[in-house]
């Protein structure tokens, strides 16, 4: 998945804030586990792919780069 698209989706969840590709989101306290669920839904809509919540961990969403890699696994 394109990192640019990840950043566009994340920007909505971070109230317009931009982050770097390797910024820790979960471990840095920028998003929590409930926000991950909403993020997954938005990513699914943006990419047209299903991301089974049972097959991902919070660490898979800890940075924009990891998010792109995680989404790519389900394409």
C-alpha positions as CSV (number, residue, x, y, z in Angstrom):
1,X,0.0,0.0,0.0
2,X,1.2,3.5,-0.8
3,X,2.4,5.4,2.3
4,X,0.9,8.6,0.9
5,X,-2.6,7.0,1.2
6,X,-1.8,5.8,4.7
7,X,-0.9,9.4,5.7
8,X,-4.1,10.7,4.2
9,X,-6.2,8.3,6.1
10,X,-4.2,8.9,9.3
11,X,-4.5,12.6,9.0
12,X,-8.3,12.3,9.6
13,X,-7.6,10.2,12.7
14,X,-5.0,12.5,14.1
15,X,-7.1,15.7,13.6
16,X,-5.0,17.0,10.8
17,X,-1.7,16.3,12.4
18,X,1.0,14.9,10.1
19,X,3.6,12.3,11.2
20,X,6.7,10.8,9.7
21,X,6.7,7.3,8.2
22,X,8.3,5.8,11.3
23,X,6.5,7.8,14.0
24,X,5.2,5.5,16.7
25,X,1.5,5.8,16.8
26,X,0.3,3.2,19.3
27,X,3.4,3.0,21.5
28,X,3.7,6.8,21.3
29,X,0.1,7.3,22.5
30,X,-1.2,9.0,19.4
31,X,-3.8,6.3,18.7
32,X,-5.3,3.6,21.0
33,X,-6.8,0.2,20.3
34,X,-10.3,1.7,19.8
35,X,-8.9,4.1,17.2
36,X,-7.2,1.2,15.4
37,X,-10.7,-0.3,14.8
38,X,-11.9,2.9,13.2
39,X,-8.6,3.2,11.2
40,X,-9.0,-0.4,9.9
41,X,-12.5,0.5,8.6
42,X,-11.2,3.7,6.9
43,X,-8.3,1.8,5.3
44,X,-10.6,-0.9,4.1
45,X,-12.8,1.7,2.4
46,X,-9.8,3.6,1.0
47,X,-8.2,0.5,-0.5
48,X,-11.1,-1.8,-1.1
49,X,-9.6,-4.7,0.9
50,X,-10.8,-6.6,4.0
51,X,-8.5,-6.5,7.0
52,X,-9.6,-9.2,9.5
53,X,-9.2,-7.7,13.0
54,X,-8.4,-11.2,14.3
55,X,-5.3,-11.4,12.1
56,X,-3.7,-8.1,13.1
57,X,-2.1,-6.8,16.3
58,X,-1.7,-3.3,17.6
59,X,2.0,-3.4,16.7
60,X,0.9,-3.8,13.0
61,X,-0.4,-0.3,13.3
62,X,2.4,1.3,15.3
63,X,3.8,3.4,12.4
64,X,2.5,4.5,9.0
65,X,5.2,2.3,7.4
66,X,3.9,-0.8,9.4
67,X,0.3,0.1,8.5
68,X,1.2,0.1,4.8
69,X,3.0,-3.2,5.1
70,X,0.0,-4.7,7.0
71,X,-2.6,-3.6,4.5
72,X,-0.4,-4.9,1.7
73,X,-0.6,-8.4,3.3
74,X,-4.3,-8.5,2.6
75,X,-4.3,-7.2,-1.0
